[in-house]
């Protein structure tokens, strides 16, 4: 098959698949909707350390967890999946829109967590309670 025909077929085929996936809802970012969802997502990555307290953000993008081990954990939505991280040596900085967390892991950029004023107070209270 000539390249002049093959190249447009491949490009249009890939674009068509991308459009179909988007229209079917497969490109929608994950939202953490309830504590049971957060608990299951955390235990999938860290089954040895069950959440005791869960503070879910209003926008469903992140949750702060107090764990059975006494540590804090952060579960956040990343695309269509979740990322579960311990916050042991993270530095916390209050911002105008929430909290900025800087983890000691060089591969993780600082995380800007959007919080309402009430959520920020709850998160800081849970952090200070440990």
VEXDREN-2710 file (C-alpha; in Angstrom, 1 decimal):
% VEXDREN-2710
k/r/px/py/pz
1/UNK/0.0/0.0/0.0
2/UNK/1.4/3.4/-0.9
3/UNK/2.6/5.6/2.0
4/UNK/0.3/8.4/0.8
5/UNK/-2.7/6.2/1.7
6/UNK/-1.3/4.3/4.7
7/UNK/-0.2/7.4/6.7
8/UNK/-3.7/9.1/6.6
9/UNK/-5.4/5.8/7.5
10/UNK/-3.1/5.3/10.5
11/UNK/-3.5/8.9/11.7
12/UNK/-7.2/9.0/11.3
13/UNK/-7.6/5.6/12.9
14/UNK/-5.7/6.6/16.0
15/UNK/-7.6/9.9/16.2
16/UNK/-10.9/8.1/15.8
17/UNK/-10.0/5.7/18.6
18/UNK/-9.0/8.6/20.9
19/UNK/-12.3/10.4/20.1
20/UNK/-14.4/7.3/20.7
21/UNK/-12.7/6.6/24.1
22/UNK/-13.3/10.2/25.1
23/UNK/-17.0/10.2/24.0
24/UNK/-17.5/6.9/25.9
25/UNK/-16.2/8.6/29.1
26/UNK/-12.9/6.7/29.4
27/UNK/-10.9/10.0/29.6
28/UNK/-12.8/11.2/32.7
29/UNK/-10.4/11.7/35.7
30/UNK/-11.0/9.5/38.7
31/UNK/-12.8/11.1/41.7
32/UNK/-12.6/9.7/45.2
33/UNK/-16.3/9.6/46.1
34/UNK/-16.5/7.9/49.5
35/UNK/-14.5/6.6/52.4
36/UNK/-15.0/3.0/51.3
37/UNK/-13.4/3.8/47.9
38/UNK/-10.5/5.5/49.6
39/UNK/-10.0/2.6/52.0
40/UNK/-10.0/0.0/49.2
41/UNK/-7.6/2.1/47.1
42/UNK/-5.1/2.5/50.1
43/UNK/-5.3/-1.2/51.0
44/UNK/-4.6/-2.2/47.4
45/UNK/-1.1/-0.6/47.7
46/UNK/-0.5/-0.9/51.5
47/UNK/-2.5/-3.9/52.8
48/UNK/-0.5/-4.0/56.1
49/UNK/-1.6/-0.6/57.3
50/UNK/-5.3/0.0/57.4
51/UNK/-6.8/3.6/57.5
52/UNK/-8.3/4.6/60.8
53/UNK/-9.4/8.2/59.9
54/UNK/-10.1/9.4/56.4
55/UNK/-10.5/13.1/55.5
56/UNK/-11.7/13.3/51.9
57/UNK/-11.4/16.6/49.9
58/UNK/-14.6/18.2/48.6
59/UNK/-13.4/17.9/45.0
60/UNK/-12.6/14.2/45.4
61/UNK/-9.0/14.5/44.2
62/UNK/-7.2/13.6/47.5
63/UNK/-7.7/12.2/51.0
64/UNK/-5.6/12.4/54.1
65/UNK/-5.5/9.2/56.2
66/UNK/-4.4/8.4/59.7
67/UNK/-3.2/4.9/59.6
68/UNK/-3.2/2.0/62.1
69/UNK/0.6/2.4/62.3
70/UNK/0.2/5.9/63.6
71/UNK/1.5/7.5/60.4
72/UNK/-0.2/9.8/58.0
73/UNK/-0.9/8.8/54.4
74/UNK/-2.1/10.7/51.3
75/UNK/-4.2/9.0/48.7
76/UNK/-4.6/11.1/45.5
77/UNK/-6.3/10.6/42.2
78/UNK/-3.8/10.6/39.3
79/UNK/-5.6/10.2/36.0
80/UNK/-7.7/7.0/36.1
81/UNK/-5.9/5.5/39.1
82/UNK/-4.7/6.4/42.6
83/UNK/-1.4/7.0/44.2
84/UNK/-0.9/6.1/47.9
85/UNK/2.0/7.8/49.8
86/UNK/3.2/8.0/53.3
87/UNK/3.7/11.6/54.6
88/UNK/6.3/10.8/57.3
89/UNK/8.9/13.4/56.4
90/UNK/6.8/15.7/54.2
91/UNK/6.9/19.4/54.7
92/UNK/3.6/21.2/54.9
93/UNK/3.1/24.8/53.7
94/UNK/-0.2/26.6/53.9
95/UNK/-1.2/28.3/50.6
96/UNK/-4.1/30.5/49.5
97/UNK/-5.9/27.5/48.0
98/UNK/-5.0/24.8/50.5
99/UNK/-1.8/23.0/51.4
100/UNK/1.5/22.4/49.6
101/UNK/3.1/19.1/50.5
102/UNK/6.8/18.5/49.6
103/UNK/7.8/14.9/49.9
104/UNK/11.4/13.8/50.5
105/UNK/11.1/11.6/47.3
106/UNK/13.0/13.4/44.6
107/UNK/10.8/11.9/41.9
108/UNK/7.7/13.5/43.3
109/UNK/7.0/17.2/42.6
110/UNK/5.5/19.3/45.4
111/UNK/1.8/18.6/45.6
112/UNK/-0.7/21.4/45.8
113/UNK/-3.8/20.1/47.5
114/UNK/-6.9/22.3/47.0
115/UNK/-8.8/22.5/50.2
116/UNK/-11.6/24.7/51.6
117/UNK/-10.8/26.6/54.8
118/UNK/-12.6/24.0/56.9
119/UNK/-10.8/21.1/55.2
120/UNK/-7.5/22.8/55.7
121/UNK/-8.2/23.2/59.5
122/UNK/-9.2/19.5/59.7
123/UNK/-6.1/18.4/57.9
124/UNK/-3.8/20.5/60.0
125/UNK/-5.5/19.3/63.2
126/UNK/-5.1/15.7/62.2
127/UNK/-1.4/16.3/61.4
128/UNK/-0.8/18.1/64.7
129/UNK/-2.7/15.4/66.6
130/UNK/0.0/12.8/65.8
END
